[in-house]
Every structure is written in C-alpha cells, then in structure tokens.
C-alpha cells in the first residue's frame, strides 16, 4: 500500500491506520501518544549511536595480550580473525565461583544465538578467569553452539580494561579496532556501570545488546525491580 493510500485511510489525528480487534478509542489515543515517544526514543538512540561512531581514536593497546583458547594460546590480535573490529565481554566466571554469574550467562545465551550474523561484521569473544577446560565444559552444558570463550591466563587485560576491579569481576563490554598497520586501539566501553544508577534501577549498561530486557519491557509486568535470570531454568 502506498504512503498516499495509507494517509487517506488514516483516522484524523492518528499516526497510522492499523487497528486491533475490539480496541477502544481510549486505548488508541494512549497508544498513539506512546508511539510518538517511541519514535522519539528511536531517533535519540540513533543520534547517540552516530555520536558513538564518531568518537576520536581511543588509546593504543599497550600489549598483544595472550589468552588461553580452545586450541591453545591465542593473542588479542588473533581474536580479530578477518575483521577490523573485535567485541569482548568479561564473563563473571572466575575459578573461585561454583557457578558462573546467571545474568552474564543469560546475556551470552542471547549473543550465542546471533553470532552467525554478528560475525559477518565483527568478531566477538567472551573472556573469563576460569581455566579454559571449565569454560568449554559449561559451554557444552549450556548448549551454546557458536560462542568463543577464552581464559585470560592471568594476563593484565581484565585489569587494564576494567573487567576486574580490585579482585572483583565486572561484566563489561569493550570494543577494539585494528588499523591497516596492525595496531590495535580501544574504541568504546559500556561505562554506565561505573556511574550511579537511577532510583529503582540497576545500571542497565549492557541492555542495548541483551534481548531479554527489551522483550520484557514490552509486557504489562515489565522487567520488575528485583527479578534477574537464574541458571536453573525450571
């Protein structure tokens, strides 16, 4: 249907002509008002993304960190594969933990599902402090098919890029870029976790990449204020 045809069918004051069975005039009025805000939010999100893409070059990476991967030692530069961009996530799964962080696990479950698409444009790796054999065993238990997991092997990466602060793991995303000369620079990190949260909320620093919360925010119950995903799905 052309835009002109949609306009002729559109009720006065409405944003579009779609109507759901038995919806009331009060519902449509409130929904259209909400839709105006949703469109504004979409536009603001794109404006923020444009500013993120326009950041000046970040700091050069001080060393080519060595990690323990599935096939043995692997350097940060090698984790890029064919890509110029590498996304890393610090997984809160240190050797002192009996189980990994449930929220980190939920986040990575969402990433595992989209990795065949994501890795057409960028590389992704999850980094944890537990031995790689333990990481791979949990990957199998969880049913992850695509996720790349590496152990930091005791290197300084987590300390340098705030995945571990004073011995405490932090679930942080970092993005790195590789230049034509092979040099690696830091591009972006989800720094909202380091800032005060708004009342009744956590920092929501990974929400833009976490499908769970986006879907729950569309429900009448919402995400709640004290519910978080659990490892036991029963």
N, C-alpha and C positions, 0 to 999 in steps of 0.2 A: 504494500500500500504506500503511495507516495506521501510526502510530507503535506502537500496541499490537501489531499483526501483526509488525512488524519485531522487537519485543522478544521475541516468542515464538519466532522463528526464530534468534535470535542465540545463537551458542555461548557457553558460560559464560566470562566474563572478556573477551569480545570487545566492540569498540565498535560493530560493525555486522555484518550477515550476508553481505555481498558476499565472494565468493571467486573467485580467478582460476584458470584451468586448471592443475592439477598443482602448485599452490603447496604448500610443505611447512609443517608445524606451526611449525618454527623461523622460517621467513620470516614467517608470520602473527604470531607473537609479537613479533618485532622490528619488523614494520611497525606493529602496534598501539601499541607503545611510542613509535615515531617519530611516529605520528599524534597522540598525546597532546601531544607537544612542538609539532607543527604547529598544533594548536588553540590552545595557549597563546601561540604566536607571533602567530596571527591576533588573539587578544584583546588582546595587548600592542600590536600595530600599531594597532588601533582606539582603544585608550586614548591612545596617543601622538597619533593624528590628532585626537582630541577636544581634547586639550590645545593642539594647534596651532590649531584653530578658535577656541579661547577666548583666544588671545593678545590683550592690550590693543592699542589702536590704535598702529600704527607711526608713524614720523616723517613729517610732511608733505613732499611732494616740493618741492624748492626752486625748480624752474622747469619750464615746459612744454617739455621738450626737443624740438628739431626734428631729424627724421631724413630721409634721402633714400629715398623709396619708389618703387615701380614707376611710379606716376603723378605723381611729383614730391615736393616737401617734404610731410612729414606730422608732426604734433605727437604727443607722447605721449598727450595727452588724446583724440586722434582714433583712436588704435590700439585703444581700448576698444570702438569701434563701439557696439552696442546694450547691451553688458554693463557690469556694475559691477566686474568682476574682469578683470585683464589679467595673463597669464603671459608673461614674457620669458625668452629664453635667449640667452646670449652665445656666439656661434658663433666658434670659433677659426679665423678665415679673414681674416687681415689682408693688406694689399697686398704685404707682403714675402714671403708664403708662395707657393711654386709651386703647392701643392695645399692644400686645407683639411684640418683635423685629421680623421683617419679615425674616431676614436671619436665626435667631435661629429657627424660625418656619419651614423654608424650610429644614434646617438641620435635625430637629426632624421628619419631614414628611418622609424623607429618612430612618431614623432609625426605625420608626414605621413599615415600610414595611418589614424590615429584622429581626425584633425582634423574631419571632418564630424560626428562625435559630440561631440568635446570642445567645439567652438564652439557647440553648443547651450546650453552652460552658462557658458563663459568664452572670452575672446579669447586668442590666442596669437600671438607674433611672435618670430622669430629675428633677432638684431641682430649685425652683423659690421662690421669696419672697411674691408673691400674695397669698391670702387665698386659701386653697385647693378647696373650692367650686367654686371659679372663674377659677381655673386651669381645673377642671373637666368639667365645662361648655364649656370652649374653646376647650377642647379635643373632646367633642361631636360635637361642631360646625365644627371643622376641619375634622371630620371623622376618627380620629385616633382610631384604634381598639386595639392596644397592649401596647401602651406607658404607663409606670408608671410615674406618676407625684406626687411630694410631695412638701409641703411648708416648708421652713426652720424654721418656727415658731419663728424667732428671735434668733436662736442659733448662735454660732460663726463659723459654718462650712464654710460659704462663705468667711468670713474674713481670716480664717486660711488657706484656700486653694485657695485664690485669685479669687473667684467668685464675690467678691465685694471689690473694692479698693477705699477708701475714699468716700464711698457712691455711687460709680458708678459700675453698673453691668458689668461683664466681661464674655464672652461666652467661658468658659474653660472646658476642659475635664480633669478629674482626674481618675486615676486607683488605686484601693486599693486591697490588698491581705490579706487573713485571714490564719493564721497558724494553726497547729494542736492543739495548746493550746488556740485557740480562739482569740489570739492577732491580731490586725489589723495594717498593715503598709501601708504607702503611697508607690506606685510603680513608677508612671510616671504622668507627666502633660504636656500639649501642650504649652511649654514655648515660642514658637516662637512669640506669641502675645506680649511678653514683650520686644522683640528685634526690632531694626529699620527695616522697610520694605525696600525692594529693590525699586529703582525708577520705578514709574508707576504701582506698585503692592500694595495690602494690605498684611497683614502678612501671609495669607493662612495657618493659624495654624491648622484648622480643615479639610483641603481639603482631607486628606487621608481617611476620613470617610464620605465624602459628595459627593454622586453620581452626583449631578448637575454639578459641575465644571469639573469632569473627562469626562463627555459626551460632554460638550461644548468645551473643549479643543481639541476634535477630529473633530470639524467643521471648515469650512473656515473662519467664522466670529470670532471664538474663544469666550472666555468669555467676551471680551470687557474690557474697563478700568473704566467705570463709570456705569455699569448696575448691579443691585442687585435684588433679587426676592422681590416681593410685596405680601402683604396679599391678596389683591384683584386680583384674577386670571383672571378677564375678560379683 
